[in-house]
Amino acid sequence: MSYRFLQSAALIAALTLGGATCAQAVQYKQVNARASQISFTYNQMGARVYGTFGKFEAKIDFDSANPEAARTSLTIELASIDAGSSDANSELQKPGWFNTAVYPQATFISSSVKPLADNRYQVSGKLALKGQTRDVSAEITLKPDNAIGVFNGEFILKRGDFGIGEGEWGDYGVISNDIHIKFRMVAPAQ
């Protein structure tokens, strides 16, 4: 039900970038996965549902003095989904959803980072999920906090773009096509 949000991704991906507009340049080259989070929400029969992904690896190479050269990537283990119940988690592994036996991971690789203003950035790249690759873009905000950078972002993933929730689950009136992906990536300053 929820992994389309994966975009991950991105969420995805994309998710670990930002820049600090400080007097001194700051570099971020690692993501602390234990302090970071990828979550999603969607509507199911009119009710808002919340979930997370427990296992992912994010990489970042970001220099606040040169944000346009930043790169990030994200790999999410789809079987690590927590959609609120063991029944839902098991259902999401099946071929009509993520088909984790064939496609165990979703990946995001950035292609560009555009500085906006006030420590905000537009991160664009490719999300690969369930055998499909699509362009995705997310706005990220960097919050420098002592010796760490907290990168927050969100975007909407269309589950239909990736064939997630096929067959009886294809009705967007039952489960929304829009999956709201949010991420919080924590990276120590170098």
C-alpha positions in Angstrom: 0.0 0.0 0.0 2.7 2.4 0.6 5.8 1.9 -1.0 5.2 4.0 -4.0 6.2 6.6 -1.6 9.5 5.1 -1.9 10.4 7.5 -4.3 12.4 7.2 -2.5 13.2 7.3 -1.8 14.2 9.1 -2.0 13.5 9.2 -1.7 14.1 9.6 -1.7 16.4 10.2 -2.2 17.3 13.0 -2.7 16.9 13.1 0.7 20.2 13.8 2.1 21.1 17.0 0.5 21.0 20.5 1.5 23.5 23.2 2.0 24.5 25.5 4.7 24.8 29.1 3.8 27.2 29.9 6.5 30.3 32.1 6.5 32.4 29.0 6.4 31.9 26.1 3.9 30.6 22.9 5.5 30.9 19.5 4.1 28.7 16.5 4.7 29.9 13.1 3.5 28.1 10.5 5.7 24.6 9.9 6.7 23.8 8.5 10.1 21.1 6.0 9.2 20.1 5.3 12.8 19.3 9.0 13.4 17.6 9.3 10.0 14.0 8.3 8.9 12.0 7.6 5.8 8.2 7.7 6.3 5.1 7.9 4.2 1.4 8.6 4.4 -1.5 7.7 2.1 -5.3 7.4 2.2 -7.0 4.0 2.5 -10.8 4.1 2.3 -10.8 7.7 3.5 -8.4 7.1 6.5 -4.9 8.5 6.7 -2.3 5.7 7.0 1.3 6.1 8.2 4.3 3.9 7.7 8.1 3.8 7.6 11.1 1.9 6.1 13.5 0.5 8.6 16.5 -0.4 6.5 18.1 2.0 4.0 21.5 3.2 3.1 22.0 6.8 2.1 25.2 8.4 0.7 26.0 12.1 0.4 28.7 14.3 -0.9 27.8 17.9 -0.2 29.9 21.0 0.2 27.9 24.1 1.1 30.4 26.2 -0.9 29.5 24.3 -4.1 26.0 22.8 -3.7 25.6 22.3 -7.5 28.3 19.7 -7.4 26.5 17.7 -4.6 25.6 14.0 -5.1 23.4 11.7 -3.2 22.1 8.2 -3.5 19.7 6.1 -1.5 19.0 2.3 -1.4 15.9 1.2 0.5 15.3 -2.4 1.5 11.6 -2.8 0.6 11.0 -5.8 2.9 11.8 -3.4 5.8 8.4 -1.6 5.4 6.2 -1.1 8.4 2.8 -0.2 7.2 1.1 -0.7 10.6 0.4 -4.4 10.8 2.1 -7.7 10.0 -0.7 -8.5 7.5 -0.1 -5.3 5.6 3.7 -5.8 5.6 3.3 -9.3 4.2 0.8 -8.2 1.6 3.2 -5.5 0.3 5.9 -8.1 -0.4 3.6 -9.8 -3.0 3.9 -9.4 -6.8 0.9 -6.9 -7.1 2.7 -4.6 -4.7 6.5 -4.4 -4.4 7.3 -8.0 -5.6 10.3 -8.1 -3.3 11.3 -11.6 -4.4 12.2 -10.0 -7.8 12.8 -6.4 -6.8 14.1 -6.3 -3.2 15.3 -2.7 -3.3 14.4 0.7 -4.5 17.2 3.1 -5.5 17.5 6.8 -6.0 20.6 8.5 -7.6 20.7 12.3 -7.9 21.5 14.0 -11.1 21.3 17.7 -10.1 21.1 20.0 -7.1 19.7 23.5 -7.5 20.1 26.0 -4.6 16.9 27.9 -3.9 17.2 30.1 -0.9 17.3 30.0 2.9 19.1 26.6 3.0 16.6 25.0 0.6 17.5 23.0 -2.5 15.8 21.2 -5.3 17.3 17.7 -5.7 16.4 15.8 -8.9 17.4 12.3 -10.0 16.2 8.8 -11.1 14.2 6.5 -8.9 14.2 2.8 -9.7 11.4 0.8 -8.2 9.8 -2.5 -9.2 11.6 -2.5 -12.6 10.6 1.0 -13.5 12.8 4.1 -13.5 11.3 7.6 -13.3 12.6 11.1 -12.8 11.8 12.5 -9.4 12.4 15.8 -7.6 12.2 16.8 -4.0 12.7 20.0 -2.1 15.2 19.7 0.8 15.8 22.0 3.7 19.1 21.9 5.6 19.0 22.8 9.3 22.6 23.1 10.5 22.6 22.0 14.2 26.0 22.3 15.9 28.2 19.7 14.2 25.5 18.0 12.2 23.2 18.8 9.3 19.6 17.7 9.3 18.2 17.4 5.8 14.4 17.4 5.7 12.4 16.8 2.5 9.2 15.5 1.0 7.6 14.7 -2.3 4.6 12.9 -3.7 5.1 9.5 -5.4 2.4 8.2 -7.8 2.1 4.5 -7.1 0.6 4.0 -10.5 3.8 5.2 -12.2 5.6 2.1 -10.7 2.8 -0.5 -10.9 2.4 -0.7 -7.2 -1.0 -2.0 -6.0 -2.1 -3.8 -9.2 -5.2 -5.8 -9.7 -7.9 -5.5 -7.0 -5.7 -2.8 -5.4 -5.6 -0.6 -8.5 -8.6 1.4 -7.5 -7.4 4.8 -6.3 -10.6 5.3 -4.5 -9.7 2.5 -2.1 -6.0 3.3 -1.8 -4.8 6.7 -3.0 -2.4 7.0 -6.0 -0.6 9.8 -4.2 1.9 8.6 -1.5 3.4 11.4 0.5 7.0 10.6 1.2 8.9 12.4 4.0 12.5 12.0 5.0 14.9 13.2 7.6 18.6 12.6 7.0 21.2 13.4 9.6 24.8 13.9 8.6 27.8 15.0 10.7 29.8 18.0 9.4 33.3 17.1 8.1 
